[in-house]
Amino acid sequence: MRSGMRRSSVLSLSALLALTGFAPGAVAQEFPTKAVRVITPFSAGSGPDSVLRLVGDKLSKLWGQPVVVENRPGGSGIIAVAAANGSAPDGYTLVELDDTHMALQPHLYADARYDAVRDLAPVATLLKTYFFIVVPANSPWRRVPDLVQAAKAKPGELTYGSWFIGSPGHVGAAMLQAATDTSMSHVPFKDMAQLYAAVANGDVAWAFGSAASAGPMYRAGKVQFLAVAAPKRVAAFPEVRTVAEAGGPPQLEVKSWIALLAPRGTPKPIITRINRDIAKVLAQPDLQQRLVAIGFEALALSPDEIAAAIAAESRRYGDIVKRAKISLD
């Protein structure tokens, strides 16, 4: 009798959830019913912002709802993360971050006030990219050893820029310094546009930059690429040698991957739906061609694969932070 009552209660509850639209499958199937906001710490026109807008346009057509990109640069990503954390965990607010935001930034604060992994849930990846060594167009350097020799000639005086403390450009420079036994001075900028303008003007000697963010200035002849810190040349810039080919440390790789995350507590069926739809969009040949043309590679990982990648990167970045003594406190 009691077993029958329990069974009846469960069936009644399931029916009620289905009727009210709160059954997990129903929620995911109906999503989205309004605009989806994606907050990004990257400035408008930067590589990650540009790809996000391309993907967002295709998602808008697929979903029949707007995907609104909201730029919140500054604060080493904290401003964007805080905005996402203050939002309802319903799938209608996402945040775009790179692997350093997720795996490196927590190592930079002694009080652990920042932890994107703790506060956010992985949803989907968008891309991965490698970084070029960017110098002014009139720089006398032609190979990586030229930069290294200049740094050794004036220890601590040669400047390099990045788009925030703990960014891939900052960490990449720390890796280059460790590999070449050099010491250079870091100059952080608020956004990428300011950074590469400063490189072009000679306000800083060099910086790491992606094909999408620094590529337009390279094509305009305002900067030059000494090399790309990758295992092979980038298809969009076949004339640019790898760091190894240009006489630099043979194992130096400076790369980044971009993901979307949601506030913790976002229903798993909704996360699965978003992940599936983004993978569908990334598989479209025209989008893949656009990404390759600007030097990016489409990357579609599952939420579990993203979590595993973050854990692996966290261990690697933790070692780099200790060696380079990078801190935001």
Number of C-alpha atoms within 10 A of each C-alpha: 6 7 8 9 10 11 12 12 12 12 12 12 13 14 13 13 14 15 11 11 15 13 17 14 14 16 18 20 13 11 18 20 11 12 15 21 18 23 25 27 25 26 20 19 14 17 23 27 22 17 22 22 17 15 17 21 16 20 20 16 11 14 17 13 16 19 23 17 19 17 17 18 21 17 13 22 26 19 16 24 28 14 16 25 18 10 14 14 18 19 25 20 23 29 25 28 23 24 22 23 24 25 23 27 26 22 24 20 15 11 9 10 10 20 18 25 17 11 16 22 22 26 30 28 26 24 21 20 26 24 27 28 24 28 30 26 19 13 16 10 17 14 17 19 16 16 21 20 14 15 21 17 12 12 13 13 14 20 18 24 28 28 27 22 23 25 21 26 26 22 22 23 25 23 20 20 16 14 14 16 11 19 20 19 16 20 17 19 17 17 19 24 17 14 26 31 17 20 23 24 16 17 16 22 19 28 28 28 29 25 24 23 21 27 23 13 20 19 11 10 13 18 25 26 26 23 25 30 27 21 16 15 18 25 13 16 16 10 11 19 21 26 26 19 17 18 14 21 18 15 12 18 19 24 19 17 20 22 25 25 29 29 27 18 13 19 16 17 18 23 22 16 19 20 21 17 17 23 19 14 22 23 14 11 10 10 17 16 14 15 23 16 16 21 22 26 20 21 18 22 20 17 21 12 14 21 18 12 14 20 15 12 16 20 13 13 21 16 13 19 19 12 12 14 10 17 14 12 7
